[in-house]
Amino acid sequence: MPVLKRWLPVVAWSAVILIASSDYFSAAHTGSFLRGLFGGDVPPLLHYALRKLGHLLGYGILGALALRAARVDLQRPVLAAFAIVVLVAAIDEAHQATVPSRGGTGWDVLLDVVGAAIAIGLMIRVQKYRASRRNTE
């Protein structure tokens, strides 16, 4: 698989994440979206939890894509995948700190890394399981 084909999804998903750090994805906008989706007010705790789940899922996807790309090109793919996640998360939160309707926080960077760690851990586990199945056949 050519280098561009491996790394383009990482770059594209990073762009999606960074676009989501704009005002259009602020709590006010996601709240109105959720009200429309659920047909009424959404409890603040549920709204907050869904927004944080978005961090876990979004950065889980980024971590998985980065690991997939880094496995071929780099000697320490897990470290490289985490470095990419931390870099994108830091840029994302720094940008949010400059948007009046948003707020950047180090806790969200930590949450982003946790999302990536879950995805990367699952990928490694699946890879080991597949390798053990091949060895027993």
N, C-alpha and C positions, 0 to 999 in steps of 0.2 A: 504494500500500500504506500503510495507516495506521501512525502512529508506533508504537503499541503492538505491532502485528504484527511490525514490524521489530526492535524492541528486546527483546521478551519472550524470544526464544531466547537472547540474550546474557545476560539476567538469569538465566534458568533454567539455562543451562550453567555460569554462575558459581556458582550455588548447588550444582550437582552437584560441582564442583571443591572448593568449601569443605566440603561434607559429606565428601568423600574425605580431608580432612585430619584426620579423627577417628581414634581408636584402632582402629576397625574396618578401616581400610586401612593399619595399621602393617605393618612387615615380618613380624612374627610371624603376623598374620592372612593376608597374601597368601602367605606361605610355606606355610601349611597348605592354602590353596586350590590352590596350584600342585602340592603333593604329591598331592592328590586328583586333579587334572587329569592329571598325568603318571604317576600310579601309583607314586610313590616319591619319594625325595629329589631335590631339584633343586640342581644345583651353585650355590654362593653367587654366583658371577660371573654366571650366567644369571639368577638371581633379581634381582640388582642391575640388570642390563641391562634386564630386563623392566619393572622399576619406573621406571627412567629413561625408557624408551620411552613409558611411560604419561604422563610429564610432556610429552614432545614431542607426542604425539597429543592429549592433553587440551587443552593450550594452543594447539596448532595449530587445533583446532576453535574454540576461543574467539576466536582472532585472525581466523579466517575469518568467523565470525558477526559480530564487531564491525566488520570492514571492510564487510561486506554492509550492515549497518545504518547505519554512518556515512557511506557514499557518498551517501546521499540527504539526510541532515540536516546534514552538517557540511562546511565548506570544505576541511579537511585531513583526509580520512578515514583515511589511513595513520597519521598521527600520533595521531589519536584512538584508532584500534584498538590501537596500541602502548601508549598511556596506560592504556587499560582493562586490557590484559594485565598490565602492570607493577603496576597497583593491585591486581588480584585475586591475582597471584602474591605480592606483598608481604603482603597480608592472610593468604593461605594459609600462607606460611612463618612469619609471626608467630604464627598460631594453633598451628601444629605445634610451635613452640618452647615452648608452654605445656602440651602433651600429654606426659605422662611416657613413653609408649611411642614417641614420635615425636621428630624433631629438625628444627628449621627452619634453613635455610642459604641464604646469598646465592647460592651456586652453583646451587641449584635454581631460584632466580628467573631467573638467567641462562639456564639450560636451558629454562625456560618461554618466555622471550623468543625464544630460538632456534627453538623449535617454532612459535611464532606467526610469526616472520620467514619460515620455510620456507613455511608455508601462505599467508601474505599475498603472498609473492613468486610462488608458483604461481598464485594468483588473478589477480594483475596480468598475469602472462605469458599466461595463458589469455585474459584480456580483450583484450590487444593482438593476440593471434593471431586471435581472432574478428573484431576490427575490421579487421584486414588482409584477412581472407577476404571480408568484406562489401564492402570497397573494390575487390576484384579481380573481383567478380561483376557 
